[in-house]
Amino acid sequence: GLSSVLSFKQKEGNKEGLITNFALGSSDAALTFDGPLGEKANFIFSARRSYLQFLFAALQLPILPTYNDFQYKVSYRPNQKNKISFIGLGAIDDFNLNSSVNDNITDLDVIESNNFILGNIPIQKQWNYTVGVNWLHYSEHSYQNIVVSRNMLNNTSTRYKDLIEIPENLLLDYSSFEAENKFRFEHTYNKNGWRINAGLGYEYARYYNSTYNNITIQGQPMEINYESNLYLSKFALFGQVSKDYFNEKLITSFGLRSDFSNYSSSLSNPLEQLSPSFSLSFRINEFWAINANLSRYHQLPSYTILGYRDGNDELVNLNNNIKYIRADHMVMGVEYLTDWKSRFTVEGFFKKYDRYPFSIKDSI
C-alpha cells in the first residue's frame, strides 16, 4: 500500500534530542517517539491504529476488523559492564460484523454469501501484552543474563442466531485468558575457542476458560458448557558447549535441555524430557561450507488440553498419563558465501513427531 511519513527532530545543543515520526499508510496510522533519557539511557515508543473498518464498511464487506498495537523499549547503561533493557509490547484487536452489509444490495448471490458469513463467524475481541526487563552483566571472558517477564493473552467470542442477541439465540459465549510469569538466568563463557552456556528457567502460569458452545457433532446437537481454572509451574535446565577447530574450519556444538512441570506425575520427571542437540559446520574453503544438525525438542501440550474439565469439574487429562510433545529434527545443508557480502543456503530436513495429543471426538 501507499504510505507517507512526517518526521520532527529536536536538538539539545550539539546533540540530537527527541525524534517524532508520524506515518500514514493505506490501512493504518502510526506515531513513534525516539530519543535520549539523560546521558546513559534512551527510549523508543510507538503506537499504531488501523482504519480498515471504515474502508471495509465503505466497500460493503461483512467483516469489520480493527487492530491497535503499542511497543516501547528503554535502554539504560550505568557503566561499561552493565546494561538494562525494559521492553513492552501490546495489542488490542476487535473483529466485528457489519450487520447492515445487505442494505441496498439486490444481487441474491451476494446477499446469500453475506448472510452465510454473518451467521457463522463470531464477534471476537482480543488483547495481549508482554512486559519484561533484561539485565546483562559483562565480565572479562563471560557475561550473565537475567530476564524477568510477564505476558498475557485474553480472548472473547460470541455468536447469536440471526444476530439477534437474546438468551435463547445464544450459540457461542467463549472467554479465556492465559498469563505467564517468567524468570531466566544464563551464564555464557568464551575463551580459547570454547563457548559454554548454562542456565535455568522458571515459569508460573495461569489459564482460565469459560465456554458455552451449541454445536453439532456427527449430525447430533451437543451443548458444551464448562469453566476451568488452571495454575501450574514449569521448570527448565539447559546447557551448551561449542568449540571451533583449525582456525574455525570446523565448529561443533552439543547441548542438553530438560523441561518439566508440576501439572502431573507424568510431566514432573526431568529425565523424561531430556532434549539433546548436536550440530557441526565444516568450511570446505572460503566460499563453501557443510552444516548439519540433529536435535530433539519437547513442548508442553496446550493449556486447552491441560485445563479441560468434565461435568464434575475434574481435570480430564490429569490422570491420562499425558506427555510432553516430542519432535526429532535432522537437518543437513550447504552454504555459499559470495564476494558481495551475502549468503546462500540449501537445506533438507526430516522431522518425526511423537506423543502428539488428539481429540477423541473428531480425531483432530
Buried (B, 14 or more C-beta within 10 A) or exposed (E): EEEEEEEEEEEEEEEEEBBBBEBEBEEBBBBBBBBBEEEEBBBBBBBBBBBBBEEBBEEBBBBBBBBBBBBBBBBBBEEEEEBBBBBBBBBBBBBBBBEEBBEEEEEEEBEEEBBEBBBEBBBBBBBBBBBBBBBBBEEEEBBBBBBBBEBBBBBBBBBBEEEEEEEEEBBBBBBBBBBBBBEBBBBBBBEEEEBBBBBBBEBBBBBBBBBBBBEEEEEEEEEEEBEBEBEBBBBBBBBBBBBBEEEEEBBBBBBBBBBBBEBBEBBBEEEBBBBEBEBBBBBEEEEEBEBBBBBBBBBBBEBBBBBBBEEEEEBBBBEEEBBBBBBBBEBBBBBEBEEEEEEEEEEEEEEEEEEEBEEEEEEE
